[in-house]
Amino acid sequence: MIKQTEITLSPRKRGYHLITKELETKLPALPKVGVAHFFIRHTSAALTINENADPSVRIDFESFMNKLVPDGDPIFIHRDEGDDDMSAHLKAAILGADVTIPIVNGRLYLGTWQGIYLCEFRNYGEARKVFVTIIGE
């Protein structure tokens, strides 16, 4: 069995946003066993799985990535949409556009302290689209 669906996430400001529950509520019924692949269809945002309990993790992610790839760095040529444009593309490339999660007993099989994050790298993010492919039986 293969199912595919696209989920539109509401616009969010720059930051690391836990979206696990939002995705789960918008998914079709999951099979007993399988995998769910989540792919974000944007080049200035990313998906990742990480710590879901302590909000300071989100702040540290933001601080580290901004230090690693600062907005408006003078080495950037691509600035079509402002100082956060090229830095957003680089951060998205570093973290990646997808995550794959096992499905066990009809549920996403995340660890106790794991959650799915939307990593929004633009100061004012737009609605983001996540394409989901579910394979299972």
N, CA, C and O atoms as a Tinker XYZ file with bonds, in Angstrom:
   548  protein
     1  N      0.837000   -1.164000    0.000000    73     2
     2  CA     0.000000    0.000000    0.000000    64     1     3
     3  C      0.887000    1.235000    0.000000    63     2     4     5
     4  O      1.840000    1.330000    0.774000    81     3
     5  N      0.566000    2.172000   -0.870000    73     3     6
     6  CA     1.260000    3.456000   -0.919000    64     5     7
     7  C      0.205000    4.551000   -0.907000    63     6     8     9
     8  O     -0.752000    4.516000   -1.681000    81     7
     9  N      0.389000    5.528000   -0.019000    73     7    10
    10  CA    -0.481000    6.701000    0.035000    64     9    11
    11  C      0.405000    7.937000   -0.061000    63    10    12    13
    12  O      1.521000    7.961000    0.457000    81    11
    13  N     -0.110000    8.957000   -0.729000    73    11    14
    14  CA     0.601000   10.231000   -0.775000    64    13    15
    15  C     -0.373000   11.361000   -0.484000    63    14    16    17
    16  O     -1.537000   11.321000   -0.883000    81    15
    17  N      0.125000   12.367000    0.220000    73    15    18
    18  CA    -0.690000   13.535000    0.533000    64    17    19
    19  C      0.221000   14.729000    0.706000    63    18    20    21
    20  O      1.407000   14.579000    1.001000    81    19
    21  N     -0.330000   15.906000    0.524000    73    19    22
    22  CA     0.436000   17.123000    0.766000    64    21    23
    23  C     -0.220000   17.896000    1.906000    63    22    24    25
    24  O     -1.432000   18.107000    1.919000    81    23
    25  N      0.598000   18.309000    2.848000    73    23    26
    26  CA     0.131000   19.045000    4.017000    64    25    27
    27  C      0.661000   20.468000    3.930000    63    26    28    29
    28  O      1.859000   20.678000    3.743000    81    27
    29  N     -0.228000   21.442000    4.064000    73    27    30
    30  CA     0.186000   22.842000    4.086000    64    29    31
    31  C      0.263000   23.304000    5.535000    63    30    32    33
    32  O     -0.716000   23.250000    6.279000    81    31
    33  N      1.448000   23.755000    5.911000    73    31    34
    34  CA     1.669000   24.269000    7.260000    64    33    35
    35  C      1.417000   25.770000    7.268000    63    34    36    37
    36  O      1.719000   26.458000    6.293000    81    35
    37  N      0.874000   26.272000    8.346000    73    35    38
    38  CA     0.624000   27.706000    8.440000    64    37    39
    39  C      1.952000   28.467000    8.461000    63    38    40    41
    40  O      2.969000   27.930000    8.900000    81    39
    41  N      1.942000   29.718000    7.987000    73    39    42
    42  CA     3.177000   30.521000    8.001000    64    41    43
    43  C      3.684000   30.692000    9.429000    63    42    44    45
    44  O      2.906000   30.827000   10.374000    81    43
    45  N      4.986000   30.683000    9.558000    73    43    46
    46  CA     5.627000   30.861000   10.865000    64    45    47
    47  C      6.793000   31.813000   10.722000    63    46    48    49
    48  O      7.375000   31.948000    9.646000    81    47
    49  N      7.128000   32.471000   11.817000    73    47    50
    50  CA     8.300000   33.332000   11.805000    64    49    51
    51  C      9.549000   32.463000   11.872000    63    50    52    53
    52  O      9.472000   31.255000   12.097000    81    51
    53  N     10.665000   33.080000   11.678000    73    51    54
    54  CA    11.942000   32.396000   11.724000    64    53    55
    55  C     12.088000   31.633000   13.043000    63    54    56    57
    56  O     11.729000   32.137000   14.107000    81    55
    57  N     12.621000   30.409000   12.958000    73    55    58
    58  CA    12.854000   29.621000   14.162000    64    57    59
    59  C     12.651000   28.141000   13.904000    63    58    60    61
    60  O     12.467000   27.703000   12.769000    81    59
    61  N     12.688000   27.389000   14.982000    73    59    62
    62  CA    12.570000   25.931000   14.951000    64    61    63
    63  C     11.258000   25.571000   15.631000    63    62    64    65
    64  O     11.094000   25.760000   16.836000    81    63
    65  N     10.332000   25.054000   14.845000    73    63    66
    66  CA     8.959000   24.847000   15.297000    64    65    67
    67  C      8.616000   23.361000   15.311000    63    66    68    69
    68  O      8.724000   22.682000   14.290000    81    67
    69  N      8.201000   22.861000   16.473000    73    67    70
    70  CA     7.745000   21.474000   16.559000    64    69    71
    71  C      6.426000   21.335000   15.806000    63    70    72    73
    72  O      5.461000   22.043000   16.092000    81    71
    73  N      6.393000   20.431000   14.857000    73    71    74
    74  CA     5.189000   20.261000   14.022000    64    73    75
    75  C      4.676000   18.826000   14.054000    63    74    76    77
    76  O      3.812000   18.468000   13.254000    81    75
    77  N      5.181000   18.010000   14.946000    73    75    78
    78  CA     4.789000   16.601000   14.995000    64    77    79
    79  C      3.280000   16.435000   15.077000    63    78    80    81
    80  O      2.683000   15.740000   14.254000    81    79
    81  N      2.665000   17.064000   16.060000    73    79    82
    82  CA     1.213000   16.914000   16.270000    64    81    83
    83  C      0.434000   17.440000   15.068000    63    82    84    85
    84  O     -0.540000   16.820000   14.641000    81    83
    85  N      0.857000   18.579000   14.521000    73    83    86
    86  CA     0.166000   19.143000   13.356000    64    85    87
    87  C      0.206000   18.172000   12.177000    63    86    88    89
    88  O     -0.797000   17.977000   11.490000    81    87
    89  N      1.369000   17.568000   11.947000    73    87    90
    90  CA     1.472000   16.595000   10.856000    64    89    91
    91  C      0.606000   15.373000   11.137000    63    90    92    93
    92  O     -0.122000   14.908000   10.260000    81    91
    93  N      0.686000   14.853000   12.357000    73    91    94
    94  CA    -0.069000   13.643000   12.697000    64    93    95
    95  C     -1.569000   13.846000   12.510000    63    94    96    97
    96  O     -2.262000   12.939000   12.048000    81    95
    97  N     -2.073000   15.014000   12.861000    73    95    98
    98  CA    -3.520000   15.238000   12.725000    64    97    99
    99  C     -3.959000   15.371000   11.274000    63    98   100   101
   100  O     -5.141000   15.211000   10.968000    81    99
   101  N     -3.025000   15.661000   10.381000    73    99   102
   102  CA    -3.375000   15.852000    8.969000    64   101   103
   103  C     -3.017000   14.651000    8.101000    63   102   104   105
   104  O     -3.251000   14.667000    6.893000    81   103
   105  N     -2.452000   13.608000    8.711000    73   103   106
   106  CA    -2.097000   12.407000    7.952000    64   105   107
   107  C     -3.318000   11.518000    7.744000    63   106   108   109
   108  O     -4.231000   11.505000    8.570000    81   107
   109  N     -3.332000   10.770000    6.629000    73   107   110
   110  CA    -4.376000    9.743000    6.497000    64   109   111
   111  C     -4.086000    8.622000    7.491000    63   110   112   113
   112  O     -3.037000    8.608000    8.134000    81   111
   113  N     -5.009000    7.697000    7.610000    73   111   114
   114  CA    -4.802000    6.557000    8.504000    64   113   115
   115  C     -3.498000    5.855000    8.127000    63   114   116   117
   116  O     -3.239000    5.583000    6.955000    81   115
   117  N     -2.692000    5.569000    9.135000    73   115   118
   118  CA    -1.406000    4.919000    8.882000    64   117   119
   119  C     -1.565000    3.408000    8.899000    63   118   120   121
   120  O     -2.416000    2.880000    9.615000    81   119
   121  N     -0.744000    2.702000    8.106000    73   119   122
   122  CA    -0.791000    1.231000    8.120000    64   121   123
   123  C     -0.226000    0.697000    9.430000    63   122   124   125
   124  O      0.351000    1.448000   10.217000    81   123
   125  N     -0.392000   -0.579000    9.657000    73   123   126
   126  CA     0.123000   -1.216000   10.878000    64   125   127
   127  C      1.653000   -1.109000   10.937000    63   126   128   129
   128  O      2.212000   -0.778000   11.983000    81   127
   129  N      2.322000   -1.385000    9.826000    73   127   130
   130  CA     3.784000   -1.271000    9.730000    64   129   131
   131  C      4.140000   -0.567000    8.434000    63   130   132   133
   132  O      3.396000   -0.635000    7.456000    81   131
   133  N      5.275000    0.107000    8.431000    73   131   134
   134  CA     5.726000    0.773000    7.216000    64   133   135
   135  C      6.672000    1.916000    7.516000    63   134   136   137
   136  O      7.339000    1.941000    8.550000    81   135
   137  N      6.718000    2.867000    6.586000    73   135   138
   138  CA     7.523000    4.073000    6.750000    64   137   139
   139  C      6.735000    5.266000    6.220000    63   138   140   141
   140  O      5.905000    5.140000    5.319000    81   139
   141  N      7.018000    6.422000    6.805000    73   139   142
   142  CA     6.450000    7.678000    6.332000    64   141   143
   143  C      7.617000    8.592000    5.969000    63   142   144   145
   144  O      8.513000    8.832000    6.777000    81   143
   145  N      7.586000    9.087000    4.761000    73   143   146
   146  CA     8.628000    9.989000    4.273000    64   145   147
   147  C      8.019000   11.380000    4.132000    63   146   148   149
   148  O      7.016000   11.560000    3.442000    81   147
   149  N      8.634000   12.364000    4.791000    73   147   150
   150  CA     8.171000   13.753000    4.775000    64   149   151
   151  C      9.191000   14.587000    4.001000    63   150   152   153
   152  O     10.378000   14.581000    4.327000    81   151
   153  N      8.728000   15.305000    2.977000    73   151   154
   154  CA     9.603000   16.099000    2.111000    64   153   155
   155  C      9.062000   17.522000    2.027000    63   154   156   157
   156  O      7.924000   17.729000    1.607000    81   155
   157  N      9.871000   18.504000    2.425000    73   155   158
   158  CA     9.441000   19.895000    2.357000    64   157   159
   159  C      9.792000   20.453000    0.984000    63   158   160   161
   160  O     10.920000   20.300000    0.514000    81   159
   161  N      8.830000   21.093000    0.350000    73   159   162
   162  CA     8.987000   21.548000   -1.029000    64   161   163
   163  C      9.451000   23.010000   -1.098000    63   162   164   165
   164  O      8.860000   23.828000   -1.804000    81   163
   165  N     10.511000   23.318000   -0.358000    73   163   166
   166  CA    11.021000   24.690000   -0.307000    64   165   167
   167  C     12.535000   24.664000   -0.148000    63   166   168   169
   168  O     13.099000   23.681000    0.332000    81   167
   169  N     13.195000   25.753000   -0.554000    73   167   170
   170  CA    14.653000   25.820000   -0.483000    64   169   171
   171  C     15.155000   26.754000    0.614000    63   170   172   173
   172  O     16.358000   26.992000    0.716000    81   171
   173  N     14.262000   27.281000    1.425000    73   171   174
   174  CA    14.685000   28.159000    2.516000    64   173   175
   175  C     14.099000   27.717000    3.853000    63   174   176   177
   176  O     13.980000   28.513000    4.785000    81   175
   177  N     13.739000   26.455000    3.933000    73   175   178
   178  CA    13.258000   25.838000    5.168000    64   177   179
   179  C     13.687000   24.369000    5.123000    63   178   180   181
   180  O     14.004000   23.836000    4.060000    81   179
   181  N     13.691000   23.729000    6.285000    73   179   182
   182  CA    14.134000   22.335000    6.354000    64   181   183
   183  C     13.279000   21.565000    7.343000    63   182   184   185
   184  O     12.490000   22.136000    8.095000    81   183
   185  N     13.457000   20.253000    7.319000    73   183   186
   186  CA    12.847000   19.370000    8.310000    64   185   187
   187  C     13.971000   18.651000    9.045000    63   186   188   189
   188  O     14.995000   18.313000    8.452000    81   187
   189  N     13.777000   18.421000   10.325000    73   187   190
   190  CA    14.719000   17.619000   11.094000    64   189   191
   191  C     13.986000   16.982000   12.263000    63   190   192   193
   192  O     12.877000   17.382000   12.616000    81   191
   193  N     14.622000   15.992000   12.851000    73   191   194
   194  CA    14.095000   15.341000   14.049000    64   193   195
   195  C     15.076000   15.632000   15.174000    63   194   196   197
   196  O     16.286000   15.466000   15.017000    81   195
   197  N     14.543000   16.067000   16.305000    73   195   198
   198  CA    15.411000   16.355000   17.435000    64   197   199
   199  C     14.619000   16.409000   18.722000    63   198   200   201
   200  O     13.436000   16.072000   18.748000    81   199
   201  N     15.272000   16.833000   19.787000    73   199   202
   202  CA    14.726000   16.956000   21.146000    64   201   203
   203  C     13.415000   17.732000   21.147000    63   202   204   205
   204  O     13.345000   18.835000   20.604000    81   203
   205  N     12.382000   17.164000   21.751000    73   203   206
   206  CA    11.068000   17.816000   21.723000    64   205   207
   207  C     10.586000   18.327000   23.075000    63   206   208   209
   208  O      9.469000   18.833000   23.176000    81   207
   209  N     11.408000   18.204000   24.117000    73   207   210
   210  CA    10.915000   18.548000   25.455000    64   209   211
   211  C     11.401000   19.908000   25.941000    63   210   212   213
   212  O     10.603000   20.695000   26.451000    81   211
   213  N     12.669000   20.198000   25.798000    73   211   214
   214  CA    13.244000   21.425000   26.350000    64   213   215
   215  C     13.297000   22.515000   25.281000    63   214   216   217
   216  O     14.033000   22.374000   24.304000    81   215
   217  N     12.541000   23.588000   25.442000    73   215   218
   218  CA    12.516000   24.672000   24.444000    64   217   219
   219  C     13.867000   25.348000   24.224000    63   218   220   221
   220  O     14.065000   25.999000   23.198000    81   219
   221  N     14.800000   25.207000   25.166000    73   219   222
   222  CA    16.112000   25.835000   24.966000    64   221   223
   223  C     16.858000   25.213000   23.791000    63   222   224   225
   224  O     17.743000   25.847000   23.217000    81   223
   225  N     16.513000   23.983000   23.428000    73   223   226
   226  CA    17.130000   23.346000   22.261000    64   225   227
   227  C     16.856000   24.181000   21.008000    63   226   228   229
   228  O     17.741000   24.368000   20.172000    81   227
   229  N     15.641000   24.673000   20.888000    73   227   230
   230  CA    15.271000   25.486000   19.714000    64   229   231
   231  C     16.077000   26.774000   19.664000    63   230   232   233
   232  O     16.509000   27.201000   18.594000    81   231
   233  N     16.279000   27.387000   20.812000    73   231   234
   234  CA    17.057000   28.629000   20.878000    64   233   235
   235  C     18.513000   28.350000   20.507000    63   234   236   237
   236  O     19.132000   29.122000   19.775000    81   235
   237  N     19.054000   27.245000   21.015000    73   235   238
   238  CA    20.437000   26.891000   20.704000    64   237   239
   239  C     20.622000   26.553000   19.233000    63   238   240   241
   240  O     21.636000   26.919000   18.638000    81   239
   241  N     19.650000   25.857000   18.635000    73   239   242
   242  CA    19.696000   25.592000   17.196000    64   241   243
   243  C     19.807000   26.914000   16.434000    63   242   244   245
   244  O     20.674000   27.076000   15.576000    81   243
   245  N     18.927000   27.845000   16.757000    73   243   246
   246  CA    18.899000   29.139000   16.074000    64   245   247
   247  C     20.228000   29.876000   16.260000    63   246   248   249
   248  O     20.786000   30.395000   15.293000    81   247
   249  N     20.731000   29.923000   17.478000    73   247   250
   250  CA    21.994000   30.620000   17.757000    64   249   251
   251  C     23.158000   30.003000   16.983000    63   250   252   253
   252  O     23.965000   30.716000   16.386000    81   251
   253  N     23.237000   28.676000   17.001000    73   251   254
   254  CA    24.332000   27.995000   16.314000    64   253   255
   255  C     24.278000   28.214000   14.804000    63   254   256   257
   256  O     25.283000   28.557000   14.183000    81   255
   257  N     23.103000   28.013000   14.222000    73   255   258
   258  CA    22.993000   28.158000   12.765000    64   257   259
   259  C     23.256000   29.598000   12.323000    63   258   260   261
   260  O     23.838000   29.819000   11.261000    81   259
   261  N     22.835000   30.577000   13.124000    73   259   262
   262  CA    23.089000   31.970000   12.773000    64   261   263
   263  C     24.573000   32.313000   12.869000    63   262   264   265
   264  O     25.071000   33.153000   12.120000    81   263
   265  N     25.273000   31.662000   13.791000    73   263   266
   266  CA    26.721000   31.860000   13.887000    64   265   267
   267  C     27.426000   31.169000   12.721000    63   266   268   269
   268  O     28.370000   31.711000   12.147000    81   267
   269  N     26.962000   29.981000   12.380000    73   267   270
   270  CA    27.562000   29.210000   11.289000    64   269   271
   271  C     27.352000   29.888000    9.937000    63   270   272   273
   272  O     28.276000   29.980000    9.130000    81   271
   273  N     26.122000   30.363000    9.698000    73   271   274
   274  CA    25.764000   30.993000    8.426000    64   273   275
   275  C     25.027000   32.301000    8.729000    63   274   276   277
   276  O     23.798000   32.315000    8.801000    81   275
   277  N     25.766000   33.391000    8.907000    73   275   278
   278  CA    25.116000   34.659000    9.258000    64   277   279
   279  C     24.378000   35.286000    8.073000    63   278   280   281
   280  O     24.814000   35.188000    6.926000    81   279
   281  N     23.264000   35.924000    8.375000    73   279   282
   282  CA    22.536000   36.682000    7.349000    64   281   283
   283  C     23.419000   37.800000    6.810000    63   282   284   285
   284  O     24.208000   38.393000    7.545000    81   283
   285  N     23.274000   38.080000    5.508000    73   283   286
   286  CA    23.947000   39.220000    4.903000    64   285   287
   287  C     25.455000   39.122000    4.845000    63   286   288   289
   288  O     26.127000   40.139000    4.680000    81   287
   289  N     26.007000   37.927000    4.977000    73   287   290
   290  CA    27.461000   37.782000    4.902000    64   289   291
   291  C     27.956000   38.403000    3.592000    63   290   292   293
   292  O     27.382000   38.131000    2.537000    81   291
   293  N     28.994000   39.221000    3.633000    73   291   294
   294  CA    29.458000   39.904000    2.417000    64   293   295
   295  C     29.964000   38.963000    1.325000    63   294   296   297
   296  O     30.124000   39.390000    0.182000    81   295
   297  N     30.218000   37.702000    1.645000    73   295   298
   298  CA    30.658000   36.779000    0.595000    64   297   299
   299  C     29.498000   36.342000   -0.309000    63   298   300   301
   300  O     29.733000   35.818000   -1.398000    81   299
   301  N     28.242000   36.553000    0.134000    73   299   302
   302  CA    27.091000   36.115000   -0.652000    64   301   303
   303  C     26.844000   37.048000   -1.831000    63   302   304   305
   304  O     26.851000   38.271000   -1.688000    81   303
   305  N     26.628000   36.456000   -2.977000    73   303   306
   306  CA    26.241000   37.208000   -4.178000    64   305   307
   307  C     24.723000   37.209000   -4.314000    63   306   308   309
   308  O     24.128000   38.226000   -4.673000    81   307
   309  N     24.099000   36.073000   -4.028000    73   307   310
   310  CA    22.644000   35.917000   -4.159000    64   309   311
   311  C     21.950000   36.624000   -2.996000    63   310   312   313
   312  O     22.056000   36.190000   -1.849000    81   311
   313  N     21.240000   37.714000   -3.295000    73   311   314
   314  CA    20.543000   38.504000   -2.274000    64   313   315
   315  C     19.173000   38.958000   -2.780000    63   314   316   317
   316  O     18.652000   39.975000   -2.323000    81   315
   317  N     18.598000   38.226000   -3.702000    73   315   318
   318  CA    17.373000   38.659000   -4.377000    64   317   319
   319  C     16.248000   39.045000   -3.424000    63   318   320   321
   320  O     15.481000   39.965000   -3.712000    81   319
   321  N     16.142000   38.354000   -2.297000    73   319   322
   322  CA    15.013000   38.587000   -1.390000    64   321   323
   323  C     15.457000   39.098000   -0.022000    63   322   324   325
   324  O     14.724000   38.943000    0.954000    81   323
   325  N     16.633000   39.698000    0.068000    73   323   326
   326  CA    17.068000   40.280000    1.329000    64   325   327
   327  C     18.237000   39.561000    1.961000    63   326   328   329
   328  O     18.745000   38.574000    1.428000    81   327
   329  N     18.657000   40.072000    3.111000    73   327   330
   330  CA    19.824000   39.533000    3.808000    64   329   331
   331  C     19.644000   38.107000    4.308000    63   330   332   333
   332  O     20.629000   37.398000    4.511000    81   331
   333  N     18.409000   37.678000    4.507000    73   331   334
   334  CA    18.183000   36.315000    4.993000    64   333   335
   335  C     17.990000   35.304000    3.858000    63   334   336   337
   336  O     17.678000   34.140000    4.114000    81   335
   337  N     18.170000   35.735000    2.620000    73   335   338
   338  CA    17.900000   34.872000    1.460000    64   337   339
   339  C     18.934000   33.758000    1.309000    63   338   340   341
   340  O     18.596000   32.581000    1.435000    81   339
   341  N     20.167000   34.109000    1.045000    73   339   342
   342  CA    21.187000   33.081000    0.805000    64   341   343
   343  C     21.471000   32.272000    2.056000    63   342   344   345
   344  O     21.673000   31.060000    1.977000    81   343
   345  N     21.491000   32.926000    3.212000    73   343   346
   346  CA    21.737000   32.171000    4.452000    64   345   347
   347  C     20.637000   31.113000    4.655000    63   346   348   349
   348  O     20.916000   30.017000    5.141000    81   347
   349  N     19.401000   31.438000    4.286000    73   347   350
   350  CA    18.304000   30.461000    4.404000    64   349   351
   351  C     18.535000   29.266000    3.494000    63   350   352   353
   352  O     18.291000   28.127000    3.893000    81   351
   353  N     19.009000   29.516000    2.260000    73   351   354
   354  CA    19.279000   28.400000    1.338000    64   353   355
   355  C     20.388000   27.492000    1.882000    63   354   356   357
   356  O     20.284000   26.268000    1.814000    81   355
   357  N     21.436000   28.095000    2.414000    73   355   358
   358  CA    22.541000   27.292000    2.942000    64   357   359
   359  C     22.119000   26.479000    4.164000    63   358   360   361
   360  O     22.477000   25.306000    4.277000    81   359
   361  N     21.376000   27.077000    5.063000    73   359   362
   362  CA    20.908000   26.359000    6.257000    64   361   363
   363  C     19.996000   25.196000    5.857000    63   362   364   365
   364  O     20.067000   24.112000    6.436000    81   363
   365  N     19.144000   25.435000    4.864000    73   363   366
   366  CA    18.253000   24.371000    4.389000    64   365   367
   367  C     19.064000   23.226000    3.784000    63   366   368   369
   368  O     18.726000   22.058000    3.974000    81   367
   369  N     20.128000   23.556000    3.061000    73   367   370
   370  CA    20.971000   22.521000    2.474000    64   369   371
   371  C     21.699000   21.719000    3.552000    63   370   372   373
   372  O     21.880000   20.510000    3.411000    81   371
   373  N     22.113000   22.385000    4.620000    73   371   374
   374  CA    22.822000   21.709000    5.707000    64   373   375
   375  C     21.900000   20.724000    6.431000    63   374   376   377
   376  O     22.289000   19.580000    6.667000    81   375
   377  N     20.693000   21.151000    6.783000    73   375   378
   378  CA    19.787000   20.278000    7.544000    64   377   379
   379  C     18.998000   19.314000    6.662000    63   378   380   381
   380  O     18.709000   18.196000    7.088000    81   379
   381  N     18.648000   19.717000    5.459000    73   379   382
   382  CA    17.990000   18.809000    4.543000    64   381   383
   383  C     16.495000   19.015000    4.406000    63   382   384   385
   384  O     15.856000   19.662000    5.235000    81   383
   385  N     15.961000   18.456000    3.349000    73   383   386
   386  CA    14.566000   18.662000    2.965000    64   385   387
   387  C     13.642000   17.531000    3.388000    63   386   388   389
   388  O     12.440000   17.601000    3.135000    81   387
   389  N     14.181000   16.471000    4.038000    73   387   390
   390  CA    13.298000   15.341000    4.324000    64   389   391
   391  C     13.702000   14.584000    5.577000    63   390   392   393
   392  O     14.840000   14.648000    6.042000    81   391
   393  N     12.716000   13.865000    6.100000    73   391   394
   394  CA    12.922000   12.905000    7.183000    64   393   395
   395  C     12.064000   11.680000    6.873000    63   394   396   397
   396  O     10.992000   11.787000    6.276000    81   395
   397  N     12.554000   10.527000    7.287000    73   395   398
   398  CA    11.819000    9.277000    7.126000    64   397   399
   399  C     11.668000    8.643000    8.509000    63   398   400   401
   400  O     12.632000    8.532000    9.266000    81   399
   401  N     10.438000    8.231000    8.819000    73   399   402
   402  CA    10.139000    7.711000   10.153000    64   401   403
   403  C      9.441000    6.357000   10.012000    63   402   404   405
   404  O      8.519000    6.222000    9.207000    81   403
   405  N      9.865000    5.358000   10.779000    73   403   406
   406  CA     9.166000    4.074000   10.757000    64   405   407
   407  C      7.745000    4.216000   11.307000    63   406   408   409
   408  O      7.462000    5.082000   12.135000    81   407
   409  N      6.882000    3.359000   10.831000    73   407   410
   410  CA     5.522000    3.252000   11.358000    64   409   411
   411  C      5.421000    1.896000   12.054000    63   410   412   413
   412  O      5.693000    0.854000   11.457000    81   411
   413  N      5.024000    1.929000   13.329000    73   411   414
   414  CA     4.879000    0.709000   14.118000    64   413   415
   415  C      3.517000    0.762000   14.805000    63   414   416   417
   416  O      3.183000    1.745000   15.467000    81   415
   417  N      2.741000   -0.296000   14.644000    73   415   418
   418  CA     1.401000   -0.358000   15.241000    64   417   419
   419  C      0.541000    0.851000   14.863000    63   418   420   421
   420  O     -0.211000    1.371000   15.688000    81   419
   421  N      0.661000    1.287000   13.617000    73   419   422
   422  CA    -0.187000    2.364000   13.113000    64   421   423
   423  C      0.179000    3.760000   13.591000    63   422   424   425
   424  O     -0.624000    4.684000   13.461000    81   423
   425  N      1.390000    3.934000   14.148000    73   423   426
   426  CA     1.823000    5.254000   14.650000    64   425   427
   427  C      3.248000    5.548000   14.196000    63   426   428   429
   428  O      4.038000    4.636000   13.952000    81   427
   429  N      3.559000    6.835000   14.089000    73   427   430
   430  CA     4.942000    7.215000   13.824000    64   429   431
   431  C      5.796000    6.748000   14.995000    63   430   432   433
   432  O      5.456000    6.996000   16.152000    81   431
   433  N      6.894000    6.078000   14.701000    73   431   434
   434  CA     7.713000    5.454000   15.746000    64   433   435
   435  C      8.901000    6.355000   16.085000    63   434   436   437
   436  O     10.050000    6.062000   15.755000    81   435
   437  N      8.578000    7.467000   16.759000    73   435   438
   438  CA     9.600000    8.396000   17.218000    64   437   439
   439  C     10.049000    7.997000   18.614000    63   438   440   441
   440  O      9.312000    7.347000   19.355000    81   439
   441  N     11.269000    8.394000   18.965000    73   439   442
   442  CA    11.770000    8.155000   20.309000    64   441   443
   443  C     11.041000    9.025000   21.326000    63   442   444   445
   444  O     10.356000    9.980000   20.960000    81   443
   445  N     11.192000    8.692000   22.595000    73   443   446
   446  CA    10.502000    9.387000   23.676000    64   445   447
   447  C     10.694000   10.893000   23.608000    63   446   448   449
   448  O      9.738000   11.637000   23.825000    81   447
   449  N     11.894000   11.365000   23.314000    73   447   450
   450  CA    12.196000   12.792000   23.322000    64   449   451
   451  C     12.382000   13.342000   21.913000    63   450   452   453
   452  O     13.027000   14.376000   21.743000    81   451
   453  N     11.837000   12.681000   20.907000    73   451   454
   454  CA    11.997000   13.135000   19.528000    64   453   455
   455  C     10.732000   13.797000   19.000000    63   454   456   457
   456  O      9.616000   13.373000   19.301000    81   455
   457  N     10.927000   14.842000   18.209000    73   455   458
   458  CA     9.835000   15.500000   17.524000    64   457   459
   459  C     10.308000   15.962000   16.157000    63   458   460   461
   460  O     11.505000   16.099000   15.906000    81   459
   461  N      9.348000   16.197000   15.286000    73   459   462
   462  CA     9.658000   16.698000   13.941000    64   461   463
   463  C      9.630000   18.215000   13.986000    63   462   464   465
   464  O      8.683000   18.818000   14.492000    81   463
   465  N     10.669000   18.817000   13.457000    73   463   466
   466  CA    10.783000   20.270000   13.417000    64   465   467
   467  C     10.647000   20.808000   12.003000    63   466   468   469
   468  O     11.187000   20.246000   11.049000    81   467
   469  N      9.911000   21.914000   11.888000    73   467   470
   470  CA    10.015000   22.787000   10.723000    64   469   471
   471  C     11.075000   23.805000   11.095000    63   470   472   473
   472  O     10.932000   24.520000   12.087000    81   471
   473  N     12.118000   23.875000   10.322000    73   471   474
   474  CA    13.188000   24.839000   10.535000    64   473   475
   475  C     12.957000   25.966000    9.535000    63   474   476   477
   476  O     13.252000   25.825000    8.349000    81   475
   477  N     12.437000   27.061000   10.014000    73   475   478
   478  CA    12.115000   28.211000    9.164000    64   477   479
   479  C     13.285000   29.191000    9.217000    63   478   480   481
   480  O     13.597000   29.744000   10.272000    81   479
   481  N     13.917000   29.397000    8.084000    73   479   482
   482  CA    15.117000   30.227000    8.031000    64   481   483
   483  C     14.873000   31.639000    7.517000    63   482   484   485
   484  O     15.771000   32.480000    7.562000    81   483
   485  N     13.666000   31.904000    7.029000    73   483   486
   486  CA    13.347000   33.258000    6.588000    64   485   487
   487  C     12.738000   34.028000    7.750000    63   486   488   489
   488  O     12.047000   33.449000    8.588000    81   487
   489  N     12.991000   35.338000    7.803000    73   487   490
   490  CA    12.454000   36.151000    8.896000    64   489   491
   491  C     10.938000   36.056000    8.958000    63   490   492   493
   492  O     10.357000   36.002000   10.042000    81   491
   493  N     10.300000   36.036000    7.798000    73   491   494
   494  CA     8.841000   35.929000    7.719000    64   493   495
   495  C      8.510000   34.821000    6.743000    63   494   496   497
   496  O      8.337000   35.070000    5.550000    81   495
   497  N      8.421000   33.595000    7.242000    73   495   498
   498  CA     8.180000   32.453000    6.385000    64   497   499
   499  C      6.772000   32.435000    5.826000    63   498   500   501
   500  O      5.831000   32.961000    6.418000    81   499
   501  N      6.665000   31.825000    4.691000    73   499   502
   502  CA     5.369000   31.655000    4.042000    64   501   503
   503  C      4.763000   30.325000    4.487000    63   502   504   505
   504  O      5.395000   29.564000    5.220000    81   503
   505  N      3.555000   30.052000    4.048000    73   503   506
   506  CA     2.979000   28.724000    4.287000    64   505   507
   507  C      3.896000   27.711000    3.606000    63   506   508   509
   508  O      4.291000   27.902000    2.456000    81   507
   509  N      4.223000   26.668000    4.294000    73   507   510
   510  CA     5.145000   25.653000    3.763000    64   509   511
   511  C      4.381000   24.379000    3.440000    63   510   512   513
   512  O      3.449000   23.995000    4.146000    81   511
   513  N      4.796000   23.734000    2.360000    73   511   514
   514  CA     4.148000   22.500000    1.920000    64   513   515
   515  C      5.066000   21.312000    2.191000    63   514   516   517
   516  O      6.244000   21.315000    1.834000    81   515
   517  N      4.488000   20.297000    2.835000    73   515   518
   518  CA     5.209000   19.060000    3.119000    64   517   519
   519  C      4.482000   17.940000    2.391000    63   518   520   521
   520  O      3.296000   17.703000    2.619000    81   519
   521  N      5.209000   17.250000    1.507000    73   519   522
   522  CA     4.658000   16.131000    0.756000    64   521   523
   523  C      5.006000   14.852000    1.501000    63   522   524   525
   524  O      6.167000   14.619000    1.837000    81   523
   525  N      4.012000   14.035000    1.756000    73   523   526
   526  CA     4.192000   12.833000    2.560000    64   525   527
   527  C      3.891000   11.591000    1.718000    63   526   528   529
   528  O      2.850000   11.503000    1.068000    81   527
   529  N      4.816000   10.641000    1.744000    73   527   530
   530  CA     4.614000    9.342000    1.115000    64   529   531
   531  C      4.622000    8.283000    2.218000    63   530   532   533
   532  O      5.572000    8.186000    2.995000    81   531
   533  N      3.564000    7.503000    2.272000    73   531   534
   534  CA     3.422000    6.453000    3.279000    64   533   535
   535  C      3.441000    5.107000    2.548000    63   534   536   537
   536  O      2.665000    4.868000    1.623000    81   535
   537  N      4.342000    4.252000    2.987000    73   535   538
   538  CA     4.462000    2.919000    2.400000    64   537   539
   539  C      4.297000    1.916000    3.533000    63   538   540   541
   540  O      4.985000    2.007000    4.550000    81   539
   541  N      3.396000    0.967000    3.364000    73   539   542
   542  CA     3.220000   -0.013000    4.427000    64   541   543
   543  C      2.175000   -1.046000    4.105000    63   542   544   545
   544  O      1.654000   -1.121000    2.992000    81   543
   545  N      1.887000   -1.836000    5.108000    73   543   546
   546  CA     0.863000   -2.874000    4.949000    64   545   547
   547  C      0.051000   -3.015000    6.203000    63   546   548
   548  O     -0.860000   -3.841000    6.259000    81   547
